[in-house]
């Protein structure tokens, strides 16, 4: 049997050489050593500063927005400081709000131009599998969006990510039965309980814009588990925080926290 690819005329040995060269080029430890400003720690610190500014803006404007929109605000804040970010959506980008200013679609007819956003089409399982592959390759931090209901199609790949202890990020929007005109086929019922039963899958459903910002920070911190961020279609009021009110939104980073003591 010939070891030459009949389509590309490239030998198997040359393919292995090309792959090794590419992996050396994109080796993350080397990249981080040469680009300390792009380390995960530096990104977390920069994002903390952005969170503080975003919280002040939200409070000053008394803004009432859906958590899917506040998630997009977080993506917009993170993307410029995380060059390894690769976003995407399974045919629902305008609804999931997973694009950002500066996102560039990967297009088959212009592969040489590159990009940082994938339009997966109606392929939730394919999206989750590609995200797993990107993490396993190294050098990328992928996130992908779909409706919480349609995450059913991606469940096997999500479970595999948890088993493999890798850290893709899932953006699950339209988190309740109030999803508009589409009816029962789009209404998630058992999904929160079933995903929370998967070992090593971090699942968070933020209550407002502040918690959403910290949900993204928590996802960024996770190095050995996938994260699902469950978001609303409906506008939600900002939960009052501080002395005499409710606990700080940073509690999201603990996984669960006491919002306010009963007594």
FIKOLZA-1660 file (N, C-alpha, C; in steps of 0.1 Angstrom, whole numbers, plus 5000, padded with zeros to 4 digits):
% residues 263
   i   px   py   pz ch aa at
   1 5008 4988 5000  A  X  N
   1 5000 5000 5000  A  X CA
   1 5009 5013 5000  A  X  C
   2 5006 5022 4991  A  X  N
   2 5014 5034 4990  A  X CA
   2 5011 5043 5002  A  X  C
   3 5022 5050 5007  A  X  N
   3 5020 5059 5018  A  X CA
   3 5019 5074 5013  A  X  C
   4 5015 5075 5000  A  X  N
   4 5013 5088 4994  A  X CA
   4 4998 5091 4993  A  X  C
   5 4994 5103 4998  A  X  N
   5 4980 5107 4997  A  X CA
   5 4977 5110 4983  A  X  C
   6 4967 5102 4977  A  X  N
   6 4964 5104 4962  A  X CA
   6 4959 5118 4959  A  X  C
   7 4953 5125 4969  A  X  N
   7 4948 5138 4966  A  X CA
   7 4958 5149 4967  A  X  C
   8 4967 5148 4977  A  X  N
   8 4977 5159 4979  A  X CA
   8 4990 5156 4974  A  X  C
   9 4993 5142 4971  A  X  N
   9 5006 5138 4967  A  X CA
   9 5017 5140 4978  A  X  C
  10 5012 5140 4990  A  X  N
  10 5022 5142 5002  A  X CA
  10 5023 5129 5009  A  X  C
  11 5036 5125 5012  A  X  N
  11 5038 5113 5019  A  X CA
  11 5034 5114 5033  A  X  C
  12 5032 5102 5040  A  X  N
  12 5028 5102 5054  A  X CA
  12 5039 5107 5062  A  X  C
  13 5052 5105 5059  A  X  N
  13 5063 5110 5066  A  X CA
  13 5063 5125 5066  A  X  C
  14 5060 5131 5054  A  X  N
  14 5060 5146 5053  A  X CA
  14 5049 5152 5061  A  X  C
  15 5037 5145 5061  A  X  N
  15 5026 5149 5069  A  X CA
  15 5029 5150 5084  A  X  C
  16 5036 5139 5089  A  X  N
  16 5040 5139 5103  A  X CA
  16 5050 5150 5106  A  X  C
  17 5059 5153 5096  A  X  N
  17 5068 5164 5098  A  X CA
  17 5061 5177 5098  A  X  C
  18 5052 5179 5090  A  X  N
  18 5044 5192 5090  A  X CA
  18 5036 5194 5103  A  X  C
  19 5030 5183 5108  A  X  N
  19 5023 5184 5120  A  X CA
  19 5032 5187 5132  A  X  C
  20 5044 5181 5132  A  X  N
  20 5053 5183 5143  A  X CA
  20 5058 5198 5142  A  X  C
  21 5060 5203 5130  A  X  N
  21 5065 5217 5129  A  X CA
  21 5054 5227 5134  A  X  C
  22 5042 5224 5130  A  X  N
  22 5031 5233 5134  A  X CA
  22 5029 5232 5149  A  X  C
  23 5030 5220 5155  A  X  N
  23 5028 5219 5170  A  X CA
  23 5039 5227 5177  A  X  C
  24 5051 5226 5172  A  X  N
  24 5062 5233 5178  A  X CA
  24 5060 5249 5177  A  X  C
  25 5054 5253 5165  A  X  N
  25 5052 5267 5163  A  X CA
  25 5041 5272 5173  A  X  C
  26 5031 5264 5176  A  X  N
  26 5020 5268 5184  A  X CA
  26 5021 5263 5199  A  X  C
  27 5033 5259 5203  A  X  N
  27 5035 5254 5216  A  X CA
  27 5032 5265 5227  A  X  C
  28 5021 5263 5235  A  X  N
  28 5017 5273 5244  A  X CA
  28 5027 5277 5254  A  X  C
  29 5035 5268 5261  A  X  N
  29 5045 5273 5270  A  X CA
  29 5055 5282 5264  A  X  C
  30 5059 5279 5252  A  X  N
  30 5069 5288 5245  A  X CA
  30 5062 5302 5242  A  X  C
  31 5049 5301 5238  A  X  N
  31 5042 5313 5235  A  X CA
  31 5041 5322 5247  A  X  C
  32 5037 5316 5258  A  X  N
  32 5035 5324 5270  A  X CA
  32 5048 5329 5276  A  X  C
  33 5059 5322 5274  A  X  N
  33 5072 5327 5279  A  X CA
  33 5076 5339 5271  A  X  C
  34 5073 5339 5258  A  X  N
  34 5076 5351 5249  A  X CA
  34 5066 5362 5250  A  X  C
  35 5054 5359 5255  A  X  N
  35 5044 5369 5255  A  X CA
  35 5037 5369 5269  A  X  C
  36 5044 5373 5279  A  X  N
  36 5039 5372 5293  A  X CA
  36 5026 5380 5295  A  X  C
  37 5023 5390 5287  A  X  N
  37 5011 5398 5288  A  X CA
  37 4999 5390 5284  A  X  C
  38 5001 5378 5277  A  X  N
  38 4990 5370 5273  A  X CA
  38 4989 5357 5281  A  X  C
  39 4995 5357 5293  A  X  N
  39 4993 5346 5301  A  X CA
  39 4979 5345 5307  A  X  C
  40 4975 5334 5312  A  X  N
  40 4961 5333 5318  A  X CA
  40 4960 5342 5330  A  X  C
  41 4971 5342 5338  A  X  N
  41 4971 5351 5350  A  X CA
  41 4969 5365 5346  A  X  C
  42 4976 5370 5336  A  X  N
  42 4975 5384 5332  A  X CA
  42 4961 5387 5326  A  X  C
  43 4956 5377 5319  A  X  N
  43 4942 5379 5314  A  X CA
  43 4932 5380 5325  A  X  C
  44 4933 5371 5335  A  X  N
  44 4924 5372 5346  A  X CA
  44 4925 5385 5353  A  X  C
  45 4937 5390 5355  A  X  N
  45 4938 5403 5362  A  X CA
  45 4932 5415 5354  A  X  C
  46 4935 5414 5341  A  X  N
  46 4929 5425 5332  A  X CA
  46 4914 5424 5332  A  X  C
  47 4909 5412 5332  A  X  N
  47 4894 5410 5331  A  X CA
  47 4888 5414 5344  A  X  C
  48 4895 5412 5356  A  X  N
  48 4890 5417 5369  A  X CA
  48 4888 5432 5368  A  X  C
  49 4897 5439 5362  A  X  N
  49 4896 5454 5361  A  X CA
  49 4884 5457 5352  A  X  C
  50 4882 5450 5341  A  X  N
  50 4871 5453 5332  A  X CA
  50 4858 5450 5339  A  X  C
  51 4857 5439 5347  A  X  N
  51 4845 5436 5354  A  X CA
  51 4841 5448 5363  A  X  C
  52 4851 5453 5370  A  X  N
  52 4848 5464 5379  A  X CA
  52 4842 5476 5372  A  X  C
  53 4848 5479 5360  A  X  N
  53 4842 5490 5352  A  X CA
  53 4829 5487 5347  A  X  C
  54 4827 5474 5342  A  X  N
  54 4814 5470 5337  A  X CA
  54 4803 5471 5348  A  X  C
  55 4806 5466 5360  A  X  N
  55 4796 5467 5371  A  X CA
  55 4792 5481 5374  A  X  C
  56 4802 5490 5374  A  X  N
  56 4799 5504 5377  A  X CA
  56 4789 5510 5366  A  X  C
  57 4792 5506 5353  A  X  N
  57 4784 5511 5342  A  X CA
  57 4770 5506 5343  A  X  C
  58 4769 5493 5346  A  X  N
  58 4756 5487 5347  A  X CA
  58 4747 5493 5359  A  X  C
  59 4754 5495 5370  A  X  N
  59 4747 5501 5382  A  X CA
  59 4743 5515 5379  A  X  C
  60 4753 5523 5373  A  X  N
  60 4750 5537 5370  A  X CA
  60 4738 5539 5361  A  X  C
  61 4737 5530 5351  A  X  N
  61 4726 5531 5341  A  X CA
  61 4714 5523 5346  A  X  C
  62 4714 5517 5358  A  X  N
  62 4703 5508 5362  A  X CA
  62 4699 5499 5351  A  X  C
  63 4709 5493 5345  A  X  N
  63 4706 5485 5333  A  X CA
  63 4699 5472 5336  A  X  C
  64 4689 5469 5328  A  X  N
  64 4682 5456 5329  A  X CA
  64 4683 5449 5316  A  X  C
  65 4692 5439 5316  A  X  N
  65 4695 5432 5303  A  X CA
  65 4694 5417 5305  A  X  C
  66 4692 5410 5294  A  X  N
  66 4693 5395 5295  A  X CA
  66 4707 5391 5298  A  X  C
  67 4708 5379 5305  A  X  N
  67 4722 5375 5308  A  X CA
  67 4729 5370 5295  A  X  C
  68 4722 5367 5284  A  X  N
  68 4729 5363 5272  A  X CA
  68 4736 5376 5266  A  X  C
  69 4730 5388 5269  A  X  N
  69 4736 5400 5264  A  X CA
  69 4748 5404 5273  A  X  C
  70 4746 5402 5287  A  X  N
  70 4758 5405 5295  A  X CA
  70 4769 5395 5293  A  X  C
  71 4766 5383 5289  A  X  N
  71 4776 5373 5284  A  X CA
  71 4784 5378 5272  A  X  C
  72 4776 5384 5263  A  X  N
  72 4783 5390 5251  A  X CA
  72 4792 5401 5255  A  X  C
  73 4788 5409 5265  A  X  N
  73 4797 5420 5270  A  X CA
  73 4810 5414 5276  A  X  C
  74 4808 5402 5283  A  X  N
  74 4820 5396 5288  A  X CA
  74 4829 5390 5277  A  X  C
  75 4823 5385 5267  A  X  N
  75 4831 5380 5256  A  X CA
  75 4839 5391 5249  A  X  C
  76 4832 5402 5248  A  X  N
  76 4838 5414 5242  A  X CA
  76 4850 5419 5250  A  X  C
  77 4849 5418 5263  A  X  N
  77 4860 5422 5272  A  X CA
  77 4871 5412 5272  A  X  C
  78 4868 5399 5271  A  X  N
  78 4879 5389 5271  A  X CA
  78 4886 5388 5258  A  X  C
  79 4879 5388 5247  A  X  N
  79 4885 5385 5234  A  X CA
  79 4898 5393 5231  A  X  C
  80 4899 5406 5233  A  X  N
  80 4911 5413 5230  A  X CA
  80 4923 5409 5239  A  X  C
  81 4921 5403 5250  A  X  N
  81 4932 5400 5259  A  X CA
  81 4935 5385 5259  A  X  C
  82 4927 5377 5251  A  X  N
  82 4929 5363 5250  A  X CA
  82 4930 5359 5235  A  X  C
  83 4942 5360 5229  A  X  N
  83 4943 5357 5215  A  X CA
  83 4940 5343 5211  A  X  C
  84 4940 5334 5222  A  X  N
  84 4937 5320 5219  A  X CA
  84 4922 5317 5218  A  X  C
  85 4913 5327 5221  A  X  N
  85 4899 5326 5221  A  X CA
  85 4894 5322 5207  A  X  C
  86 4886 5312 5206  A  X  N
  86 4879 5308 5193  A  X CA
  86 4865 5306 5196  A  X  C
  87 4856 5315 5191  A  X  N
  87 4842 5314 5194  A  X CA
  87 4834 5306 5183  A  X  C
  88 4821 5304 5185  A  X  N
  88 4813 5298 5175  A  X CA
  88 4799 5296 5180  A  X  C
  89 4791 5291 5171  A  X  N
  89 4777 5288 5174  A  X CA
  89 4771 5278 5164  A  X  C
  90 4762 5270 5169  A  X  N
  90 4755 5261 5160  A  X CA
  90 4743 5267 5154  A  X  C
  91 4745 5276 5144  A  X  N
  91 4735 5282 5136  A  X CA
  91 4726 5292 5144  A  X  C
  92 4731 5297 5155  A  X  N
  92 4723 5305 5164  A  X CA
  92 4731 5318 5169  A  X  C
  93 4741 5322 5162  A  X  N
  93 4749 5333 5166  A  X CA
  93 4741 5346 5170  A  X  C
  94 4731 5350 5162  A  X  N
  94 4724 5362 5166  A  X CA
  94 4716 5360 5178  A  X  C
  95 4712 5348 5181  A  X  N
  95 4704 5345 5193  A  X CA
  95 4713 5342 5206  A  X  C
  96 4723 5335 5204  A  X  N
  96 4733 5332 5215  A  X CA
  96 4741 5344 5219  A  X  C
  97 4743 5354 5209  A  X  N
  97 4751 5366 5211  A  X CA
  97 4765 5362 5215  A  X  C
  98 4771 5353 5206  A  X  N
  98 4785 5348 5209  A  X CA
  98 4795 5355 5200  A  X  C
  99 4791 5364 5191  A  X  N
  99 4800 5372 5183  A  X CA
  99 4805 5385 5191  A  X  C
 100 4815 5391 5186  A  X  N
 100 4820 5403 5193  A  X CA
 100 4827 5412 5182  A  X  C
 101 4829 5425 5186  A  X  N
 101 4836 5434 5177  A  X CA
 101 4850 5429 5176  A  X  C
 102 4854 5426 5164  A  X  N
 102 4867 5420 5162  A  X CA
 102 4867 5405 5159  A  X  C
 103 4855 5399 5160  A  X  N
 103 4854 5385 5157  A  X CA
 103 4854 5383 5141  A  X  C
 104 4861 5373 5136  A  X  N
 104 4863 5371 5122  A  X CA
 104 4859 5357 5119  A  X  C
 105 4849 5355 5110  A  X  N
 105 4844 5342 5107  A  X CA
 105 4854 5334 5099  A  X  C
 106 4856 5322 5102  A  X  N
 106 4864 5312 5094  A  X CA
 106 4855 5308 5082  A  X  C
 107 4860 5310 5070  A  X  N
 107 4852 5307 5058  A  X CA
 107 4860 5298 5049  A  X  C
 108 4853 5287 5044  A  X  N
 108 4859 5277 5035  A  X CA
 108 4866 5284 5023  A  X  C
 109 4860 5294 5018  A  X  N
 109 4866 5300 5005  A  X CA
 109 4877 5309 5008  A  X  C
 110 4880 5312 5021  A  X  N
 110 4891 5321 5025  A  X CA
 110 4899 5316 5037  A  X  C
 111 4902 5303 5036  A  X  N
 111 4909 5297 5048  A  X CA
 111 4922 5304 5051  A  X  C
 112 4929 5309 5040  A  X  N
 112 4942 5315 5042  A  X CA
 112 4941 5328 5051  A  X  C
 113 4929 5334 5051  A  X  N
 113 4927 5346 5059  A  X CA
 113 4926 5343 5074  A  X  C
 114 4923 5331 5077  A  X  N
 114 4922 5327 5091  A  X CA
 114 4909 5332 5097  A  X  C
 115 4908 5333 5110  A  X  N
 115 4896 5337 5117  A  X CA
 115 4896 5332 5131  A  X  C
 116 4886 5337 5139  A  X  N
 116 4885 5333 5153  A  X CA
 116 4870 5330 5157  A  X  C
 117 4862 5328 5147  A  X  N
 117 4848 5324 5149  A  X CA
 117 4843 5314 5139  A  X  C
 118 4837 5303 5144  A  X  N
 118 4832 5292 5136  A  X CA
 118 4817 5292 5135  A  X  C
 119 4812 5292 5123  A  X  N
 119 4798 5290 5121  A  X CA
 119 4795 5275 5118  A  X  C
 120 4791 5267 5128  A  X  N
 120 4790 5253 5127  A  X CA
 120 4778 5248 5120  A  X  C
 121 4768 5257 5118  A  X  N
 121 4755 5252 5112  A  X CA
 121 4747 5244 5123  A  X  C
 122 4737 5237 5119  A  X  N
 122 4729 5230 5128  A  X CA
 122 4736 5217 5131  A  X  C
 123 4747 5218 5139  A  X  N
 123 4756 5207 5142  A  X CA
 123 4761 5208 5156  A  X  C
 124 4753 5207 5166  A  X  N
 124 4757 5209 5179  A  X CA
 124 4767 5198 5184  A  X  C
 125 4765 5186 5180  A  X  N
 125 4775 5175 5183  A  X CA
 125 4788 5178 5176  A  X  C
 126 4788 5182 5164  A  X  N
 126 4800 5185 5156  A  X CA
 126 4807 5196 5163  A  X  C
 127 4800 5206 5167  A  X  N
 127 4806 5218 5173  A  X CA
 127 4813 5214 5186  A  X  C
 128 4807 5206 5195  A  X  N
 128 4813 5202 5207  A  X CA
 128 4825 5193 5205  A  X  C
 129 4825 5185 5195  A  X  N
 129 4836 5176 5191  A  X CA
 129 4848 5185 5187  A  X  C
 130 4845 5194 5178  A  X  N
 130 4856 5203 5173  A  X CA
 130 4862 5211 5185  A  X  C
 131 4854 5216 5194  A  X  N
 131 4859 5223 5205  A  X CA
 131 4868 5214 5214  A  X  C
 132 4864 5201 5216  A  X  N
 132 4873 5192 5223  A  X CA
 132 4886 5190 5216  A  X  C
 133 4886 5189 5202  A  X  N
 133 4898 5187 5195  A  X CA
 133 4907 5199 5196  A  X  C
 134 4901 5211 5196  A  X  N
 134 4909 5223 5197  A  X CA
 134 4916 5224 5210  A  X  C
 135 4909 5220 5221  A  X  N
 135 4916 5220 5234  A  X CA
 135 4927 5210 5234  A  X  C
 136 4924 5198 5229  A  X  N
 136 4934 5187 5230  A  X CA
 136 4946 5191 5221  A  X  C
 137 4944 5198 5211  A  X  N
 137 4956 5202 5202  A  X CA
 137 4965 5211 5210  A  X  C
 138 4959 5221 5218  A  X  N
 138 4966 5231 5225  A  X CA
 138 4967 5244 5217  A  X  C
 139 4968 5255 5225  A  X  N
 139 4970 5268 5219  A  X CA
 139 4957 5275 5216  A  X  C
 140 4945 5268 5219  A  X  N
 140 4932 5275 5217  A  X CA
 140 4924 5273 5230  A  X  C
 141 4915 5283 5231  A  X  N
 141 4904 5282 5242  A  X CA
 141 4891 5284 5235  A  X  C
 142 4884 5274 5232  A  X  N
 142 4872 5275 5224  A  X CA
 142 4859 5276 5233  A  X  C
 143 4850 5284 5228  A  X  N
 143 4836 5284 5233  A  X CA
 143 4826 5283 5222  A  X  C
 144 4815 5277 5225  A  X  N
 144 4804 5276 5215  A  X CA
 144 4791 5277 5221  A  X  C
 145 4781 5282 5213  A  X  N
 145 4768 5285 5218  A  X CA
 145 4757 5277 5211  A  X  C
 146 4747 5274 5218  A  X  N
 146 4734 5269 5213  A  X CA
 146 4723 5272 5224  A  X  C
 147 4711 5268 5220  A  X  N
 147 4700 5269 5230  A  X CA
 147 4703 5258 5240  A  X  C
 148 4699 5260 5253  A  X  N
 148 4700 5249 5263  A  X CA
 148 4693 5237 5258  A  X  C
 149 4682 5238 5252  A  X  N
 149 4674 5226 5248  A  X CA
 149 4682 5218 5238  A  X  C
 150 4689 5225 5229  A  X  N
 150 4696 5218 5218  A  X CA
 150 4709 5213 5222  A  X  C
 151 4713 5215 5234  A  X  N
 151 4726 5209 5239  A  X CA
 151 4724 5194 5240  A  X  C
 152 4712 5189 5240  A  X  N
 152 4710 5175 5239  A  X CA
 152 4718 5168 5229  A  X  C
 153 4719 5174 5217  A  X  N
 153 4726 5168 5206  A  X CA
 153 4741 5168 5209  A  X  C
 154 4746 5176 5218  A  X  N
 154 4760 5177 5220  A  X CA
 154 4764 5169 5233  A  X  C
 155 4755 5163 5240  A  X  N
 155 4757 5157 5253  A  X CA
 155 4769 5148 5254  A  X  C
 156 4770 5139 5244  A  X  N
 156 4781 5129 5244  A  X CA
 156 4794 5135 5244  A  X  C
 157 4796 5146 5236  A  X  N
 157 4809 5153 5235  A  X CA
 157 4811 5161 5248  A  X  C
 158 4801 5166 5254  A  X  N
 158 4802 5174 5266  A  X CA
 158 4807 5165 5277  A  X  C
 159 4801 5153 5278  A  X  N
 159 4804 5143 5288  A  X CA
 159 4819 5138 5286  A  X  C
 160 4823 5137 5274  A  X  N
 160 4837 5133 5271  A  X CA
 160 4847 5143 5275  A  X  C
 161 4843 5156 5273  A  X  N
 161 4852 5167 5278  A  X CA
 161 4854 5166 5293  A  X  C
 162 4843 5163 5300  A  X  N
 162 4844 5162 5315  A  X CA
 162 4852 5150 5319  A  X  C
 163 4851 5139 5311  A  X  N
 163 4859 5127 5314  A  X CA
 163 4874 5129 5311  A  X  C
 164 4876 5137 5300  A  X  N
 164 4890 5140 5296  A  X CA
 164 4897 5151 5304  A  X  C
 165 4889 5158 5312  A  X  N
 165 4894 5169 5321  A  X CA
 165 4900 5180 5312  A  X  C
 166 4892 5184 5302  A  X  N
 166 4896 5195 5293  A  X CA
 166 4886 5206 5295  A  X  C
 167 4889 5218 5290  A  X  N
 167 4881 5230 5295  A  X CA
 167 4875 5238 5284  A  X  C
 168 4867 5232 5274  A  X  N
 168 4859 5241 5266  A  X CA
 168 4848 5248 5274  A  X  C
 169 4842 5258 5268  A  X  N
 169 4832 5266 5274  A  X CA
 169 4819 5266 5266  A  X  C
 170 4808 5262 5271  A  X  N
 170 4795 5261 5264  A  X CA
 170 4786 5273 5268  A  X  C
 171 4781 5280 5259  A  X  N
 171 4772 5291 5261  A  X CA
 171 4758 5286 5258  A  X  C
 172 4750 5283 5268  A  X  N
 172 4737 5278 5266  A  X CA
 172 4726 5289 5269  A  X  C
 173 4720 5294 5259  A  X  N
 173 4710 5304 5261  A  X CA
 173 4696 5299 5260  A  X  C
 174 4686 5308 5263  A  X  N
 174 4672 5304 5263  A  X CA
 174 4670 5293 5273  A  X  C
 175 4672 5297 5286  A  X  N
 175 4673 5288 5297  A  X CA
 175 4660 5283 5303  A  X  C
 176 4649 5289 5298  A  X  N
 176 4636 5286 5305  A  X CA
 176 4625 5283 5295  A  X  C
 177 4613 5280 5300  A  X  N
 177 4602 5277 5291  A  X CA
 177 4597 5290 5284  A  X  C
 178 4601 5302 5289  A  X  N
 178 4598 5314 5282  A  X CA
 178 4607 5317 5271  A  X  C
 179 4606 5309 5260  A  X  N
 179 4615 5311 5249  A  X CA
 179 4609 5317 5237  A  X  C
 180 4597 5323 5238  A  X  N
 180 4590 5329 5227  A  X CA
 180 4580 5321 5220  A  X  C
 181 4580 5322 5207  A  X  N
 181 4569 5316 5199  A  X CA
 181 4572 5301 5196  A  X  C
 182 4583 5295 5199  A  X  N
 182 4587 5282 5193  A  X CA
 182 4580 5270 5201  A  X  C
 183 4576 5272 5213  A  X  N
 183 4569 5262 5220  A  X CA
 183 4577 5251 5226  A  X  C
 184 4570 5239 5229  A  X  N
 184 4576 5229 5237  A  X CA
 184 4589 5223 5231  A  X  C
 185 4591 5223 5218  A  X  N
 185 4603 5217 5213  A  X CA
 185 4616 5225 5217  A  X  C
 186 4614 5238 5221  A  X  N
 186 4625 5246 5224  A  X CA
 186 4626 5248 5240  A  X  C
 187 4618 5242 5247  A  X  N
 187 4617 5245 5262  A  X CA
 187 4625 5235 5270  A  X  C
 188 4636 5239 5276  A  X  N
 188 4643 5230 5285  A  X CA
 188 4636 5228 5298  A  X  C
 189 4636 5215 5302  A  X  N
 189 4629 5212 5315  A  X CA
 189 4638 5205 5324  A  X  C
 190 4644 5193 5320  A  X  N
 190 4652 5185 5328  A  X CA
 190 4667 5188 5327  A  X  C
 191 4671 5197 5319  A  X  N
 191 4684 5199 5314  A  X CA
 191 4694 5203 5325  A  X  C
 192 4690 5213 5334  A  X  N
 192 4698 5217 5344  A  X CA
 192 4702 5206 5354  A  X  C
 193 4692 5198 5358  A  X  N
 193 4694 5187 5367  A  X CA
 193 4703 5176 5361  A  X  C
 194 4701 5173 5348  A  X  N
 194 4708 5162 5342  A  X CA
 194 4723 5167 5339  A  X  C
 195 4725 5179 5336  A  X  N
 195 4739 5184 5334  A  X CA
 195 4746 5185 5347  A  X  C
 196 4739 5189 5358  A  X  N
 196 4746 5190 5371  A  X CA
 196 4749 5176 5376  A  X  C
 197 4744 5165 5371  A  X  N
 197 4747 5152 5375  A  X CA
 197 4759 5146 5368  A  X  C
 198 4765 5153 5358  A  X  N
 198 4777 5149 5351  A  X CA
 198 4789 5153 5360  A  X  C
 199 4797 5143 5364  A  X  N
 199 4809 5146 5372  A  X CA
 199 4818 5155 5364  A  X  C
 200 4824 5165 5371  A  X  N
 200 4835 5173 5365  A  X CA
 200 4830 5183 5355  A  X  C
 201 4817 5185 5354  A  X  N
 201 4811 5195 5345  A  X CA
 201 4807 5207 5354  A  X  C
 202 4813 5218 5352  A  X  N
 202 4809 5230 5360  A  X CA
 202 4797 5237 5352  A  X  C
 203 4786 5238 5359  A  X  N
 203 4774 5244 5353  A  X CA
 203 4770 5256 5362  A  X  C
 204 4768 5268 5356  A  X  N
 204 4764 5280 5364  A  X CA
 204 4753 5287 5356  A  X  C
 205 4743 5291 5363  A  X  N
 205 4732 5298 5358  A  X CA
 205 4731 5312 5365  A  X  C
 206 4738 5322 5360  A  X  N
 206 4739 5335 5366  A  X CA
 206 4725 5342 5367  A  X  C
 207 4723 5349 5378  A  X  N
 207 4710 5356 5381  A  X CA
 207 4710 5370 5375  A  X  C
 208 4721 5376 5372  A  X  N
 208 4721 5390 5366  A  X CA
 208 4734 5392 5359  A  X  C
 209 4736 5405 5355  A  X  N
 209 4748 5408 5347  A  X CA
 209 4761 5406 5355  A  X  C
 210 4760 5410 5368  A  X  N
 210 4772 5409 5377  A  X CA
 210 4776 5394 5378  A  X  C
 211 4767 5385 5381  A  X  N
 211 4770 5371 5382  A  X CA
 211 4775 5365 5369  A  X  C
 212 4770 5370 5358  A  X  N
 212 4774 5366 5344  A  X CA
 212 4789 5369 5342  A  X  C
 213 4793 5381 5346  A  X  N
 213 4807 5385 5345  A  X CA
 213 4816 5375 5352  A  X  C
 214 4812 5372 5364  A  X  N
 214 4820 5363 5372  A  X CA
 214 4819 5348 5368  A  X  C
 215 4808 5345 5361  A  X  N
 215 4807 5331 5355  A  X CA
 215 4818 5329 5345  A  X  C
 216 4820 5340 5337  A  X  N
 216 4830 5339 5326  A  X CA
 216 4844 5339 5333  A  X  C
 217 4846 5346 5343  A  X  N
 217 4859 5346 5350  A  X CA
 217 4862 5332 5356  A  X  C
 218 4851 5326 5361  A  X  N
 218 4853 5312 5366  A  X CA
 218 4856 5302 5355  A  X  C
 219 4850 5304 5344  A  X  N
 219 4853 5295 5333  A  X CA
 219 4867 5296 5328  A  X  C
 220 4872 5309 5328  A  X  N
 220 4886 5311 5324  A  X CA
 220 4895 5305 5334  A  X  C
 221 4892 5304 5347  A  X  N
 221 4901 5298 5357  A  X CA
 221 4901 5283 5356  A  X  C
 222 4891 5277 5350  A  X  N
 222 4890 5262 5350  A  X CA
 222 4900 5257 5340  A  X  C
 223 4909 5248 5344  A  X  N
 223 4919 5243 5335  A  X CA
 223 4917 5228 5333  A  X  C
 224 4909 5221 5341  A  X  N
 224 4907 5207 5340  A  X CA
 224 4892 5203 5340  A  X  C
 225 4884 5212 5336  A  X  N
 225 4869 5208 5335  A  X CA
 225 4862 5218 5326  A  X  C
 226 4853 5212 5318  A  X  N
 226 4845 5221 5310  A  X CA
 226 4835 5229 5318  A  X  C
 227 4830 5240 5312  A  X  N
 227 4821 5249 5319  A  X CA
 227 4809 5252 5310  A  X  C
 228 4797 5251 5315  A  X  N
 228 4785 5255 5309  A  X CA
 228 4779 5267 5315  A  X  C
 229 4777 5278 5308  A  X  N
 229 4771 5290 5313  A  X CA
 229 4757 5291 5307  A  X  C
 230 4747 5290 5316  A  X  N
 230 4733 5289 5312  A  X CA
 230 4727 5303 5313  A  X  C
 231 4721 5308 5302  A  X  N
 231 4718 5323 5301  A  X CA
 231 4703 5325 5297  A  X  C
 232 4698 5336 5301  A  X  N
 232 4684 5339 5298  A  X CA
 232 4682 5347 5285  A  X  C
 233 4670 5345 5280  A  X  N
 233 4666 5353 5268  A  X CA
 233 4659 5366 5273  A  X  C
 234 4653 5365 5285  A  X  N
 234 4646 5376 5291  A  X CA
 234 4655 5386 5298  A  X  C
 235 4651 5399 5298  A  X  N
 235 4659 5409 5306  A  X CA
 235 4657 5406 5321  A  X  C
 236 4668 5407 5328  A  X  N
 236 4667 5405 5343  A  X CA
 236 4672 5417 5350  A  X  C
 237 4666 5420 5362  A  X  N
 237 4671 5432 5370  A  X CA
 237 4684 5429 5376  A  X  C
 238 4691 5439 5380  A  X  N
 238 4704 5438 5387  A  X CA
 238 4701 5435 5402  A  X  C
 239 4707 5425 5407  A  X  N
 239 4705 5422 5422  A  X CA
 239 4713 5432 5430  A  X  C
 240 4707 5438 5439  A  X  N
 240 4714 5449 5447  A  X CA
 240 4724 5442 5456  A  X  C
 241 4736 5447 5456  A  X  N
 241 4747 5441 5464  A  X CA
 241 4752 5451 5474  A  X  C
 242 4760 5446 5483  A  X  N
 242 4766 5455 5493  A  X CA
 242 4760 5454 5507  A  X  C
 243 4765 5462 5516  A  X  N
 243 4760 5462 5530  A  X CA
 243 4745 5464 5531  A  X  C
 244 4739 5456 5538  A  X  N
 244 4724 5457 5540  A  X CA
 244 4716 5451 5528  A  X  C
 245 4724 5446 5518  A  X  N
 245 4717 5440 5507  A  X CA
 245 4722 5426 5505  A  X  C
 246 4724 5422 5493  A  X  N
 246 4728 5408 5490  A  X CA
 246 4744 5407 5489  A  X  C
 247 4748 5394 5490  A  X  N
 247 4763 5392 5490  A  X CA
 247 4769 5395 5476  A  X  C
 248 4782 5398 5476  A  X  N
 248 4789 5402 5464  A  X CA
 248 4788 5390 5453  A  X  C
 249 4788 5394 5441  A  X  N
 249 4786 5385 5430  A  X CA
 249 4799 5376 5428  A  X  C
 250 4810 5380 5434  A  X  N
 250 4822 5372 5434  A  X CA
 250 4819 5358 5439  A  X  C
 251 4809 5356 5447  A  X  N
 251 4805 5343 5453  A  X CA
 251 4803 5333 5442  A  X  C
 252 4800 5337 5430  A  X  N
 252 4799 5327 5419  A  X CA
 252 4811 5319 5417  A  X  C
 253 4823 5324 5420  A  X  N
 253 4835 5317 5418  A  X CA
 253 4837 5305 5428  A  X  C
 254 4828 5305 5438  A  X  N
 254 4828 5294 5448  A  X CA
 254 4820 5282 5443  A  X  C
 255 4812 5284 5433  A  X  N
 255 4803 5274 5428  A  X CA
 255 4789 5276 5433  A  X  C
 256 4788 5280 5446  A  X  N
 256 4775 5283 5453  A  X CA
 256 4779 5292 5464  A  X  C
 257 4770 5301 5468  A  X  N
 257 4772 5310 5479  A  X CA
 257 4759 5314 5486  A  X  C
 258 4760 5319 5498  A  X  N
 258 4748 5324 5505  A  X CA
 258 4745 5338 5500  A  X  C
 259 4734 5340 5493  A  X  N
 259 4730 5353 5488  A  X CA
 259 4726 5363 5499  A  X  C
 260 4719 5358 5509  A  X  N
 260 4715 5366 5521  A  X CA
 260 4711 5356 5532  A  X  C
 261 4716 5359 5544  A  X  N
 261 4712 5350 5555  A  X CA
 261 4697 5352 5558  A  X  C
 262 4690 5342 5563  A  X  N
 262 4676 5342 5566  A  X CA
 262 4673 5351 5578  A  X  C
 263 4682 5352 5587  A  X  N
 263 4680 5360 5599  A  X CA
 263 4689 5372 5600  A  X  C
% end
